[in-house]
């Protein structure tokens, strides 16, 4: 039995009649009965040392498998995933013998390495066998390197390349120098790149590809596929990933890495800044022709045409869509189905004020037609509240006003921003006022205030009247005989007061700058509605209100309490007026399917009636 001394086995059970343990010693497949005094329990440290020793030997034998694994991996993450599968096959069995797994082994290996220098040394040797880094310099695959000290190929000195693998038999690094030159270099002739060298290499490769025939064609295809600049910018990242694919395959770097890195150097490095500007120009939306018009965003006016047909186009405004180099003409979209080609000498760029004025007038013209005004009047008759009308109008105007916005190369966010700058211009104000009247729920009285709007009381001098000054009131109607407006306090619609128009003034309406701000507001509201206190309030209302009418009446003021912080944060009045303005401001963005669905889901959560 002395031949068993020092061997490690596994207990299968205890034989009571013999007072001995049944122990199996791999690789043998039978058990030996041994008394307790002849056995010593293996500690966790012993298990780790045994697995580590045998695992190191196993991994040395599998070095070709590890080399193939590195070659197959595209990056560290993919290598580590594949390595986990390989290690399971190489040393998973060793772990199973000790009734542990790989996770336990690596965790305990770290633990005992901190206590025992010998284990720490073995651990270091083991990790060298299975790490992603390769060779004596510990370089990663695709790591950026610089060649230096070469006497046989001095032209490579200072050039940036990318490590592909370490050839252990030759003791050389296989380095790729873009675009396709592969060279074997001794470790003494290779050093790791600095961050600056790595960035410059990416820039040079990107510029080379973007200037190539294939690269130019790729960018042109991307531009031609997008009608608007914002569409192009949204699609550019994915397009560049495809165009610059060869760079990524060589060195593992992509346009996302470049965008995140280049900013660190722009203010200090002229060479990097110059190349960054060149790349920006190569991947920009671009300008068209000798007048440097931007495709899809430059609005122009036609002038100076002398032919009979041409004179009819003088004064018309449209959007530049193409530069036809072979004809030396611009293509201009003057209407939904009217594209013309004109010389640069017959086009004048519209500045923002002119563009806004032309847009407002074109919208007025469109909304005044019988084909549009008729359906709007039908919507007015069918709507019972301003909110209902606003939602219906949002869908309707998306199809009627949308083409006009496209013709001028702008959207609602641009219009809102420009009205903030030029809104007090008399011509623009007049066109805007006319547009509001054409698209409102209906107007009342000589002031043509919108039915159902909120106004502020001011200028009353009597003792009772002074108490009303500053109050927000809801416009119900207009009495022609008395020349008075019928209004109700915003928080008590059962009261009605008759006031002159001289003592009422509009409360400024808050609008969102675009879909992004509207979405932030919408999500903030949803967060407020899903707070525990709000849920308790809703549950209590639903259980106590006898019918939907009572529920809706009770819900509005209670809901306002949870809306107030959000309203104030986004610049709305924290009252019923702000509540109405909020609803109207959100309406236009329901043309976006995701935005609309969130509103519908929220209404369902609040217990509101389903939309018809």
Helices and strands as residue ranges (DSSP letters): G 2-4, E 10-15, E 20-24, E 31-35, G 36-38, H 44-61, H 63-72, H 76-97, H 102-113, H 117-130, E 144-147, G 154-156, E 160-167, E 172-177, E 181-186, G 187-189, E 190-192, H 195-211, H 213-224, H 229-243, H 245-251, H 255-261, H 263-266, H 270-282, E 287-288, E 293-294, E 299-302, H 308-311, E 317-324, E 329-335, E 338-342, G 344-346, E 347-349, H 352-368, H 370-382, H 386-400, H 402-407, H 412-422, H 426-439, E 443-444, E 449-450, E 454-457, H 463-466, E 472-479, E 484-489, E 492-499, G 501-503, E 504-506, H 515-529, H 532-544, H 548-569, H 576-587, G 588-591, H 593-606
